[in-house]
Amino acid sequence: MTASCPASCPARFCWSFMLQGSGIMRMPGPDATPLIEAGLAVMVYAAGMTQDTDIQLSGPFKAMDGSGRAIDIKSLRIFDEGYGVVDLYVDLAAPATDGLHKDHKLIAEIGARLRAIGYNGPDLKPGDPVIQEKRLIVLDTPDEFLPFAVRKGFKDLSSEFDEQ
């Protein structure tokens, strides 16, 4: 059974889970916590990424955060969740400190890296605190990011519905 997060979903982000005997189900991340804790679901989010939907934009580089620390970034990538929202995934070499996902200096440095590879839109925004991980920062992208993502190989699956 597959259900997808509607555009009006306040979570704006869904994780995929393998429910015992039920296939893959998508639901807002916090709602799945009891299922995982009870052993009824296993997160398959990262395993669901494929070459068609997971696109690396940049390899390793260093960026500075607001307190002057050098942050080793392994990669910048995008992943299509299937509903037209493009989030930027920032893979870190070391665990992040709490709140790093909203560090304006770090976000500006990541934006500079994107501009060096062809992005020319507005600044990125901090992602939802619920979806941040120790070695992964998720940033929200503005609507103007989509054409850049498409040029990098992103398949805008939502465009199929725009034609109807």
C-alpha positions in Angstrom: 0.0 0.0 0.0 1.4 3.4 -0.9 0.0 6.7 0.3 1.7 10.0 -0.5 1.8 13.2 1.4 -0.6 15.8 -0.1 0.6 19.3 -0.9 -1.3 20.6 2.1 0.5 18.3 4.5 2.0 20.5 7.3 5.0 18.1 7.6 5.9 18.8 4.0 8.1 15.7 4.2 7.3 12.1 4.4 9.5 9.1 5.1 9.0 5.7 3.6 8.5 2.7 5.9 8.3 -1.0 5.3 5.4 -2.3 7.4 5.4 -6.0 8.1 3.4 -7.6 5.3 2.1 -4.4 4.0 4.7 -3.1 1.6 5.9 0.5 1.6 3.9 3.2 3.2 4.6 6.9 3.3 3.7 9.0 6.3 4.9 12.1 8.1 8.1 11.2 10.0 6.9 11.8 13.6 3.8 9.7 13.1 5.9 6.6 12.3 8.0 6.7 15.6 5.6 4.4 17.5 5.6 1.9 14.7 9.4 1.8 14.6 9.7 1.6 18.4 7.2 -1.3 18.5 9.2 -3.1 15.8 6.3 -3.0 13.3 8.1 -0.8 10.8 11.6 -0.4 9.4 12.7 2.8 7.8 13.6 2.3 4.2 14.0 5.9 3.2 17.7 5.9 2.2 17.4 2.5 0.5 14.6 3.8 -1.6 16.9 6.2 -3.4 17.9 5.3 -6.9 20.0 6.7 -9.6 16.9 8.2 -11.1 15.8 10.1 -8.0 19.0 10.6 -6.0 21.3 13.1 -7.7 24.7 14.3 -6.4 25.3 18.0 -7.1 28.6 18.4 -5.3 31.4 16.2 -3.9 33.3 17.0 -0.7 34.2 20.5 0.4 34.7 22.5 3.6 32.3 25.3 4.8 32.4 27.5 7.8 29.6 27.8 10.4 28.7 31.0 12.3 31.1 30.2 15.1 34.1 29.9 12.7 34.3 26.0 12.8 35.2 24.2 9.6 32.5 21.8 8.6 33.4 18.9 6.3 30.7 18.3 3.8 30.8 15.0 2.0 28.2 15.8 -0.7 25.2 17.9 -1.7 22.4 16.0 -3.3 18.7 16.1 -4.1 16.2 13.4 -3.9 12.7 13.4 -5.5 10.1 12.3 -3.1 7.6 12.1 -6.0 5.5 15.2 -5.2 7.5 18.0 -6.7 9.3 19.3 -3.6 13.0 19.6 -3.9 14.9 19.5 -0.7 18.7 19.8 -0.6 20.5 17.0 1.4 23.8 18.0 2.9 25.8 14.9 3.9 28.3 15.6 6.7 31.5 13.8 7.4 31.0 14.2 11.2 28.0 14.4 13.4 26.4 17.9 13.5 25.9 20.0 16.6 22.2 20.7 17.5 20.8 23.6 15.4 23.5 23.4 12.7 20.8 23.1 10.1 19.7 26.7 10.8 23.2 28.2 10.9 22.9 31.2 8.5 26.6 31.3 7.8 26.8 27.6 6.9 23.6 27.9 4.7 25.2 30.9 2.9 28.4 28.9 2.3 26.4 26.0 0.9 24.5 28.4 -1.3 27.8 29.8 -2.5 28.9 26.3 -3.5 25.6 25.8 -5.4 26.1 29.1 -7.2 29.6 28.0 -8.2 28.0 25.0 -10.0 25.3 27.0 -11.7 22.4 27.8 -9.3 21.4 31.5 -9.5 18.3 31.8 -7.4 17.3 33.0 -3.9 19.0 31.7 -0.7 18.1 28.4 0.8 16.2 28.1 4.1 16.6 25.9 7.1 14.6 22.7 6.8 12.1 21.3 9.3 13.9 20.4 12.6 12.1 17.1 12.7 13.9 15.7 9.6 17.4 16.6 10.6 19.9 13.8 11.4 23.3 13.8 13.0 25.2 13.4 9.7 22.5 14.9 7.4 21.2 18.4 7.1 18.1 18.9 5.0 17.5 22.4 3.6 14.4 23.8 2.0 14.8 25.2 -1.5 12.9 28.0 -3.1 10.7 27.4 -6.1 13.4 28.9 -8.3 15.6 25.9 -7.4 13.6 23.5 -9.6 14.9 24.6 -13.0 18.5 24.2 -11.7 17.6 20.8 -10.3 16.1 19.8 -13.7 19.3 20.9 -15.5 21.2 18.6 -13.1 19.1 15.6 -14.0 16.2 15.9 -11.6 13.0 14.4 -13.0 10.1 16.7 -12.0 7.5 14.0 -11.4 4.9 16.6 -10.5 5.1 18.1 -14.0 3.2 15.0 -15.2 0.2 16.2 -13.2 0.5 19.8 -14.3 -0.5 18.9 -17.9 -3.8 17.4 -16.9 
